[in-house]
Amino acid sequence: MGAQGPSDGVVWPMPDLEEPAEEAAEGAARAPAGPETDAERRRRRAQFLRELNEAKALRERVQPRRARAARMRQAMRMRTFRW
């Protein structure tokens, strides 16, 4: 048949890039107001860090060997870091 292209019958799921309606409305209401407040920035940062930690925990559960190697590399970096 020849080389198979992107349309070889396999359908890959696309990531959901849309914001939830609640966050989209909040972002639209905040945009014209100007600079964000410290409280808003801290809230968004806390949310980001929660999601990041959740993703790291999921990765450790899914790929335990890779996660262990990453922990070992991090431990080595911490041992060799000069204050």
Rosetta constraint file for C-alpha pairs under 8 A:
AtomPair CA 4 CA 8 HARMONIC 5.82 0.50
AtomPair CA 6 CA 10 HARMONIC 7.94 0.50
AtomPair CA 19 CA 23 HARMONIC 6.28 0.50
AtomPair CA 19 CA 24 HARMONIC 5.70 0.50
AtomPair CA 20 CA 24 HARMONIC 6.12 0.50
AtomPair CA 21 CA 25 HARMONIC 6.07 0.50
AtomPair CA 22 CA 26 HARMONIC 6.22 0.50
AtomPair CA 23 CA 27 HARMONIC 5.99 0.50
AtomPair CA 24 CA 28 HARMONIC 6.11 0.50
AtomPair CA 25 CA 29 HARMONIC 6.13 0.50
AtomPair CA 26 CA 30 HARMONIC 6.12 0.50
AtomPair CA 27 CA 31 HARMONIC 6.01 0.50
AtomPair CA 28 CA 32 HARMONIC 7.64 0.50
AtomPair CA 29 CA 33 HARMONIC 7.51 0.50
AtomPair CA 30 CA 34 HARMONIC 7.52 0.50
AtomPair CA 30 CA 36 HARMONIC 7.66 0.50
AtomPair CA 36 CA 40 HARMONIC 6.34 0.50
AtomPair CA 36 CA 41 HARMONIC 6.73 0.50
AtomPair CA 37 CA 41 HARMONIC 6.38 0.50
AtomPair CA 38 CA 42 HARMONIC 6.06 0.50
AtomPair CA 39 CA 43 HARMONIC 6.06 0.50
AtomPair CA 40 CA 44 HARMONIC 6.16 0.50
AtomPair CA 41 CA 45 HARMONIC 6.06 0.50
AtomPair CA 42 CA 46 HARMONIC 5.98 0.50
AtomPair CA 43 CA 47 HARMONIC 6.21 0.50
AtomPair CA 44 CA 48 HARMONIC 6.15 0.50
AtomPair CA 45 CA 49 HARMONIC 6.15 0.50
AtomPair CA 46 CA 50 HARMONIC 6.16 0.50
AtomPair CA 47 CA 51 HARMONIC 6.28 0.50
AtomPair CA 48 CA 52 HARMONIC 6.08 0.50
AtomPair CA 49 CA 53 HARMONIC 6.11 0.50
AtomPair CA 50 CA 54 HARMONIC 6.19 0.50
AtomPair CA 51 CA 55 HARMONIC 6.13 0.50
AtomPair CA 52 CA 56 HARMONIC 6.23 0.50
AtomPair CA 53 CA 57 HARMONIC 6.15 0.50
AtomPair CA 54 CA 58 HARMONIC 6.20 0.50
AtomPair CA 55 CA 59 HARMONIC 6.15 0.50
AtomPair CA 56 CA 60 HARMONIC 6.23 0.50
AtomPair CA 57 CA 61 HARMONIC 6.35 0.50
AtomPair CA 58 CA 62 HARMONIC 6.15 0.50
AtomPair CA 59 CA 63 HARMONIC 5.79 0.50
AtomPair CA 59 CA 64 HARMONIC 7.72 0.50
AtomPair CA 59 CA 67 HARMONIC 7.19 0.50
AtomPair CA 60 CA 64 HARMONIC 5.11 0.50
AtomPair CA 60 CA 66 HARMONIC 7.68 0.50
AtomPair CA 60 CA 67 HARMONIC 5.07 0.50
AtomPair CA 60 CA 68 HARMONIC 7.87 0.50
AtomPair CA 63 CA 67 HARMONIC 6.08 0.50
AtomPair CA 64 CA 68 HARMONIC 6.04 0.50
AtomPair CA 65 CA 69 HARMONIC 6.31 0.50
AtomPair CA 66 CA 70 HARMONIC 6.17 0.50
AtomPair CA 67 CA 71 HARMONIC 6.19 0.50
AtomPair CA 68 CA 72 HARMONIC 6.21 0.50
AtomPair CA 69 CA 73 HARMONIC 6.23 0.50
AtomPair CA 70 CA 74 HARMONIC 6.16 0.50
AtomPair CA 71 CA 75 HARMONIC 6.10 0.50
AtomPair CA 72 CA 76 HARMONIC 6.18 0.50
AtomPair CA 73 CA 77 HARMONIC 6.23 0.50
AtomPair CA 74 CA 78 HARMONIC 6.20 0.50
AtomPair CA 75 CA 79 HARMONIC 6.17 0.50
AtomPair CA 76 CA 80 HARMONIC 6.20 0.50
AtomPair CA 77 CA 81 HARMONIC 6.00 0.50
